[in-house]
Each structure stands twice: as C-alpha cells, then as structure tokens.
Amino acid sequence: MKLAINGGKPVRTKPFPVWPPYDKNEERYLLDVLRSHNWGGFPAPNKYAKLFAEKFASYHGAKYGICAANGTVTLEVALRAAGITAGDEVIVPALTWTATALSAVYINAIPIFADIDPETYCIDPDDVERKITKRTKAIIPVHLGSNIADMDRIMQIAKKYKLIVIEDCAHAHGGFYKGKGVGSIGHFGSFSFQTSKLMTAGEGGIILTSNKEFAERCHSLVNCGRKEEGYNSFKGYMTGWNYRLSDLQAAVLLGQMTRLKKETDYREEMGEYLSSKLSGIPGIVLLKRDKKITKLPMYEYIFRFIEEDWGGITRDAFVSALNAEGIPCDGDFYIPLYQNPLVWVSSRDYPMIKSVYGDNILNSKKFVCPVAEYVAYHESVWLHARLFMGTRSDVDDIVRAIEKIRENINELRESKNIKIKSRWRKG
C-alpha cells in the first residue's frame, strides 16, 4: 500500500508553522499595558485600543475604527448603528460562519439567505437582487476564504435599493479591492480577531466606517450606551452593551499591525505559488479571482475538487487521504446556515423570524441554496493560512500529497480506512 491512509509512508511528518505567530512587538506592548495597571476597556476606547483602531482603520482606508469584544458583536453593533430594527430583512450568504446571520437575529431582524457564486464562493449578486423585498434594509457580503466579494455589484445594488452594506471581513485582514482596503468600501466593515484569524488577540473585533455619526453610535453601543467626549454629537441615546476590547488584547493587535503588510504579501506569494502548481492537476480547479482584487488576503486557501474527474472518489475521501499524508485540511469547513445545528433559532425566542421561517430557521425550505449545498458537501477543500507561513518546500509537500493521491486513485477507491473529518456530520 502506498497511501498513508492505508498504512503507507505519509508525504509529510513534520508540522507546519505554529499558529498564531508573534514576536517582540507583542511582548513589548503587553508589558507596557501590564505595568500601567490599566488593563481593561474603560475608559473607552482605552489607550492601546484607540491607537490600534486608528492604525488599523487608516491602513484599510477608513476614517474611523471602533474596537469591540469579538467579530460577532461587531456585526451586531454595525446593524444597530445603521438603524436596522426588528422585522427588517438582512441578506447574507448561505455559506459562511453563523455570526453573519445570527447578528441579525440577535436584534430581532431576519436573515435572508442568498446563494454563492459557483466560481468564487462569495455571495452571488444576482441572487442578492432576487431576494430583495420591501422589508430588506441591509446586505452583509462575506469576503470568504481567500477571496473578495464583487463589491462593485454589491454597492450598485445597495444604491439602487437604498440598502446598508456591512462587509464581513473576518477572513480578509489586509485585503484590497481596486486599491481600497476591505471594510472601507461598504458603509461598515466588520473584522474578527478570533484565534484562527489572520490577526488575532485570541478574541476581539473591530468595526470600520467613514461615517462620523455611524462611528459615534458604534462607540456608544460598545460602551454600554454612554456618550463620551468624541462620540456625543448624535441625537438621543441608544441602549448599549459592554462590548469593549481590553487594552491587553489591543496591545497584542498593535504588535501584529507591524507585520500585517509583510505577512499578507508573503502569504499571497505562497498562495500564488501553490496555484501555479495545482493548475495542471486534473480534477482540481482554482477559484476565480476578480481582477479588481489588488491584494489578496490568505485566511483559508480554497480549491474546487471536481468529483466526476476523480473516478468515483468523493471529496470527503480525498480530504481524509490528504490529512493522512500530513496535510491538514477541511472539506465542509462551513455548511449552509439553514442546515447548521448552531443556527437553532426558534420563533419562541426571536418571534420576528416566524413570518419567513415559521417556528425555526434550521432545515427551513424557504431559501434553498443549491450551489452552497453542493460546494459544502462535494467540492470545497480548505487549507489554513499557517500552511503558507513557511517555505516553498512546505507548499511543495501539499502538491506532492495531492499528486500522490491522484496517482493512487484505485487504492483510495478500495480503501476501508476513510474517516470523514467533519465538525457537522458523523463518519
């Protein structure tokens, strides 16, 4: 037997680079905060949270940055700051993390699922336009994996129907579209700093906007509804939450700002190198990259596994074999939100969904998205950013492992050792 899944020698036995990386910058800023005895998020924004937000916003071309506790609440705060209220509809892609849709649910708005483009895996603008109703108030496009949504089309649609656009940039730190940083193109941008993300403080998030009133409202909402100097010129008060980011977390992020461009450039270079190697392998198709993308973020490198070109081998069998060869990867990294058990949203708790989904969103047949379903269960293969933080030799191992599996299709087809690696399904 040649394949590692059947007991053969794996292509790779050494680990890929450790994630997340850090250097002396994080240590220096953390020690400064530690010695200051002022660790928390109050006054809001605190010293390092304010400094980091300014640098991060400026880097991406936005006027204002508002730090927050995580990338779920940044979406929630942006929706509330934009005036989205109970019963309003918010269009989201069907294939993404749960927070994109649940942020709307949490304020009693209604997420509406649009399908994804089969060649980019980002939200399909044509389907977005088909899903617009009189109750639609916002669109949340997601820059998925290592791609950027068609923001020209999204913004055109938003202007036509007078909709708010909140870019979900949880995967896209450092990405640029037509020379503009992601998160600065829509009315808001939302970023996550959760452990796996391209920049991380373990947890955390930030909202970008270039609208002064939106920024003030976001600051107030994050800081328990307070109106402090610098964000007190808007009318009235808003019911807020304690969604502040601590200065300990901001110190880590400030340290990572010093490397954002260098690391983004390097991951993009390694990703392009992998693409050049994969382009000639039968049954592997690269995602379409819009020419308007001027800097590609590399959170999860995704390629398309074309099952019919692999002689009966399923995507799940391929992913199982690739993991066995020492290449960590995922297949159903995401599944359609309306099938995700984490989106168990009951009308008992969130009554506004009843008008669209009945008693529960889960397994709803209201908005079936066939492209998202096929991609999730049959086609997508995901490789994390840390695989692209090493050398070309590391990337060569990915290619060698895929070629090895390709050369031993018959052995894999007959294998009884396939174990589906899935966070959603048993196998």
VENVENCOR-V557507 format. One record per residue. N is the residue number from 1. RES is the residue in one small letter. D_FIRST is the distance of its C-alpha to the first C-alpha in Angstrom with 1 decimal. Layout:
# VENVENCOR-V557507
N&RES&D_FIRST + N&RES&D_FIRST
This chain:
# VENVENCOR-V557507
1&m&0.0 + 2&k&3.8 + 3&l&6.0 + 4&a&8.1 + 5&i&9.1 + 6&n&6.3 + 7&g&6.7 + 8&g&5.6 + 9&k&9.0 + 10&p&11.3 + 11&v&13.6 + 12&r&16.6 + 13&t&17.7 + 14&k&21.4 + 15&p&23.6 + 16&f&25.4 + 17&p&29.2 + 18&v&31.0 + 19&w&32.9 + 20&p&35.9 + 21&p&37.2 + 22&y&40.7 + 23&d&43.2 + 24&k&46.7 + 25&n&48.3 + 26&e&47.1 + 27&e&48.2 + 28&r&51.6 + 29&y&52.4 + 30&l&51.2 + 31&l&53.5 + 32&d&56.3 + 33&v&56.0 + 34&l&55.6 + 35&r&58.8 + 36&s&60.7 + 37&h&60.6 + 38&n&60.2 + 39&w&56.6 + 40&g&56.8 + 41&g&57.3 + 42&f&61.0 + 43&p&63.2 + 44&a&61.1 + 45&p&59.7 + 46&n&59.7 + 47&k&59.8 + 48&y&56.1 + 49&a&55.3 + 50&k&58.1 + 51&l&57.1 + 52&f&53.4 + 53&a&54.4 + 54&e&56.7 + 55&k&54.1 + 56&f&51.3 + 57&a&53.6 + 58&s&55.0 + 59&y&51.7 + 60&h&50.8 + 61&g&54.3 + 62&a&55.7 + 63&k&59.1 + 64&y&58.2 + 65&g&55.4 + 66&i&55.6 + 67&c&53.1 + 68&a&52.1 + 69&a&50.0 + 70&n&46.8 + 71&g&45.6 + 72&t&46.4 + 73&v&50.1 + 74&t&50.4 + 75&l&49.8 + 76&e&52.1 + 77&v&54.9 + 78&a&54.7 + 79&l&55.1 + 80&r&58.1 + 81&a&59.6 + 82&a&59.4 + 83&g&61.5 + 84&i&58.8 + 85&t&60.1 + 86&a&59.5 + 87&g&58.8 + 88&d&57.8 + 89&e&54.6 + 90&v&52.0 + 91&i&49.3 + 92&v&45.8 + 93&p&42.4 + 94&a&40.3 + 95&l&37.2 + 96&t&37.9 + 97&w&38.4 + 98&t&40.8 + 99&a&43.6 + 100&t&44.4 + 101&a&45.7 + 102&l&46.8 + 103&s&49.1 + 104&a&51.2 + 105&v&51.0 + 106&y&52.3 + 107&i&55.5 + 108&n&55.9 + 109&a&55.0 + 110&i&52.6 + 111&p&49.2 + 112&i&48.7 + 113&f&45.1 + 114&a&44.6 + 115&d&41.4 + 116&i&39.5 + 117&d&39.2 + 118&p&35.9 + 119&e&35.7 + 120&t&36.7 + 121&y&35.9 + 122&c&39.4 + 123&i&42.3 + 124&d&43.5 + 125&p&47.2 + 126&d&48.1 + 127&d&46.9 + 128&v&48.8 + 129&e&52.0 + 130&r&51.4 + 131&k&51.2 + 132&i&54.5 + 133&t&57.4 + 134&k&60.8 + 135&r&59.2 + 136&t&56.6 + 137&k&57.4 + 138&a&54.3 + 139&i&50.9 + 140&i&48.1 + 141&p&45.6 + 142&v&42.4 + 143&h&40.9 + 144&l&37.3 + 145&g&34.3 + 146&s&35.1 + 147&n&37.7 + 148&i&41.4 + 149&a&43.1 + 150&d&45.6 + 151&m&48.6 + 152&d&51.1 + 153&r&50.7 + 154&i&50.6 + 155&m&53.8 + 156&q&55.5 + 157&i&54.8 + 158&a&56.0 + 159&k&59.2 + 160&k&59.9 + 161&y&59.6 + 162&k&60.8 + 163&l&57.7 + 164&i&56.4 + 165&v&53.1 + 166&i&51.0 + 167&e&48.0 + 168&d&45.1 + 169&c&43.7 + 170&a&41.5 + 171&h&38.6 + 172&a&40.9 + 173&h&42.7 + 174&g&43.9 + 175&g&43.3 + 176&f&46.0 + 177&y&47.0 + 178&k&49.7 + 179&g&50.5 + 180&k&51.1 + 181&g&49.1 + 182&v&47.3 + 183&g&49.5 + 184&s&52.7 + 185&i&52.5 + 186&g&53.2 + 187&h&55.9 + 188&f&53.6 + 189&g&50.2 + 190&s&48.2 + 191&f&45.7 + 192&s&43.6 + 193&f&42.9 + 194&q&40.5 + 195&t&37.8 + 196&s&35.1 + 197&k&37.6 + 198&l&38.2 + 199&m&41.3 + 200&t&41.5 + 201&a&43.9 + 202&g&41.7 + 203&e&43.8 + 204&g&46.6 + 205&g&47.6 + 206&i&50.2 + 207&i&52.2 + 208&l&53.4 + 209&t&56.4 + 210&s&59.3 + 211&n&61.7 + 212&k&64.1 + 213&e&64.9 + 214&f&61.3 + 215&a&60.5 + 216&e&63.5 + 217&r&62.5 + 218&c&58.9 + 219&h&60.3 + 220&s&62.7 + 221&l&60.1 + 222&v&57.7 + 223&n&60.7 + 224&c&61.9 + 225&g&64.1 + 226&r&66.2 + 227&k&68.1 + 228&e&68.3 + 229&e&69.7 + 230&g&67.6 + 231&y&66.5 + 232&n&69.6 + 233&s&71.2 + 234&f&69.7 + 235&k&71.9 + 236&g&71.5 + 237&y&68.9 + 238&m&65.4 + 239&t&63.8 + 240&g&61.0 + 241&w&58.5 + 242&n&57.5 + 243&y&54.5 + 244&r&55.2 + 245&l&52.7 + 246&s&53.4 + 247&d&54.3 + 248&l&51.5 + 249&q&49.0 + 250&a&51.0 + 251&a&50.9 + 252&v&47.1 + 253&l&47.2 + 254&l&49.9 + 255&g&47.9 + 256&q&45.0 + 257&m&47.4 + 258&t&47.8 + 259&r&44.2 + 260&l&43.8 + 261&k&44.4 + 262&k&42.4 + 263&e&39.3 + 264&t&39.7 + 265&d&39.9 + 266&y&36.9 + 267&r&34.6 + 268&e&35.9 + 269&e&35.1 + 270&m&31.5 + 271&g&31.2 + 272&e&32.6 + 273&y&30.3 + 274&l&27.2 + 275&s&29.0 + 276&s&29.5 + 277&k&25.8 + 278&l&24.7 + 279&s&27.5 + 280&g&25.7 + 281&i&22.4 + 282&p&22.6 + 283&g&22.8 + 284&i&23.9 + 285&v&27.7 + 286&l&29.8 + 287&l&32.6 + 288&k&36.1 + 289&r&38.1 + 290&d&41.9 + 291&k&43.8 + 292&k&46.2 + 293&i&43.7 + 294&t&45.0 + 295&k&42.8 + 296&l&39.4 + 297&p&38.5 + 298&m&34.9 + 299&y&34.3 + 300&e&31.2 + 301&y&29.6 + 302&i&28.8 + 303&f&27.2 + 304&r&26.9 + 305&f&23.7 + 306&i&24.8 + 307&e&22.9 + 308&e&24.3 + 309&d&22.8 + 310&w&19.2 + 311&g&19.1 + 312&g&19.5 + 313&i&17.3 + 314&t&19.8 + 315&r&20.8 + 316&d&20.0 + 317&a&16.4 + 318&f&16.3 + 319&v&18.2 + 320&s&16.0 + 321&a&12.9 + 322&l&15.3 + 323&n&16.6 + 324&a&13.3 + 325&e&13.1 + 326&g&16.5 + 327&i&18.8 + 328&p&21.2 + 329&c&22.4 + 330&d&24.1 + 331&g&24.4 + 332&d&27.6 + 333&f&29.2 + 334&y&32.4 + 335&i&33.3 + 336&p&36.7 + 337&l&39.4 + 338&y&41.0 + 339&q&37.8 + 340&n&37.3 + 341&p&38.3 + 342&l&39.8 + 343&v&42.3 + 344&w&44.0 + 345&v&47.5 + 346&s&50.2 + 347&s&53.6 + 348&r&55.1 + 349&d&54.3 + 350&y&54.5 + 351&p&56.9 + 352&m&56.9 + 353&i&53.5 + 354&k&54.9 + 355&s&56.6 + 356&v&53.3 + 357&y&50.6 + 358&g&52.5 + 359&d&51.7 + 360&n&48.3 + 361&i&46.2 + 362&l&42.9 + 363&n&41.6 + 364&s&44.7 + 365&k&44.8 + 366&k&47.5 + 367&f&45.5 + 368&v&42.1 + 369&c&40.2 + 370&p&37.6 + 371&v&36.2 + 372&a&35.6 + 373&e&34.0 + 374&y&31.6 + 375&v&30.7 + 376&a&30.1 + 377&y&27.9 + 378&h&26.1 + 379&e&26.5 + 380&s&27.0 + 381&v&24.6 + 382&w&26.4 + 383&l&26.0 + 384&h&28.6 + 385&a&31.2 + 386&r&30.0 + 387&l&27.0 + 388&f&29.7 + 389&m&31.8 + 390&g&30.0 + 391&t&29.4 + 392&r&28.1 + 393&s&25.2 + 394&d&24.3 + 395&v&24.5 + 396&d&22.5 + 397&d&19.5 + 398&i&20.0 + 399&v&19.9 + 400&r&16.9 + 401&a&14.9 + 402&i&16.3 + 403&e&15.7 + 404&k&12.0 + 405&i&11.9 + 406&r&14.3 + 407&e&12.4 + 408&n&9.4 + 409&i&12.0 + 410&n&11.0 + 411&e&7.6 + 412&l&9.9 + 413&r&12.7 + 414&e&11.2 + 415&s&10.0 + 416&k&12.5 + 417&n&12.2 + 418&i&14.3 + 419&k&17.4 + 420&i&20.1 + 421&k&21.7 + 422&s&25.3 + 423&r&28.7 + 424&w&30.3 + 425&r&28.2 + 426&k&26.6 + 427&g&22.9
